[in-house]
């Protein structure tokens, strides 16, 4: 019976990797595919931001042969249950490159550490509807070197507490680095939520940002 060789192994062979290097690649532990996560990094709970909580949590979990994470356990706590839970919740939305053994994908355990930095005071925006930890996105160094610029339009789902929990690129700047820089920045912002009958409610909104090399 012929067994199909995974595409990344074929690519490695074509690239001229040695048999020993290929064996190490095939037997590597599951690897996080960061671009597959619902958000670029965990959403910090509102209470954690308000109380200035920070720390590093290490989470061990089982990655199935399909690349989806399953059972999870905290092996090293950040010191705050809210942050630990936020880390687990985020990782469970991600996909992984599963371990390859004897040419087949297999389930295996892996661990990831997540650092929750101490939140910085928000910077009010001119329109008084948004506050962010920094006033503007960080311009990626490589993007400046390559002369990349453009406008990215992001669609955000903003719950009643004002912290975005879902972000989608509606219109790309044309450069993935700039798109991710905008998303990372918007994750640190708190928005004035929509209101219905006088009470805050969840709603979708659009936010555009232009990366200009002259800035």
Secondary structure, 3 states (H helix, E strand, C coil): CCCCCCHHHHHHHHCCCCHHHHHHHHCCCCEEEHHHCCCCCCCCCHHHHHHCCCEEEEEEEEECCCCEEEEEEEEECCCCHHHHHHHHHHHCCCEEECEEECCEEECEEEEEEEEECCCCCCEECCCCCEEECCCCCCCCHHHHHHCCCEEEEEEEEECCCCEEEEEEEEECCCCHHHHHHHHHHHCCEEECCEEECCEEECEEEEEEEEECCCC
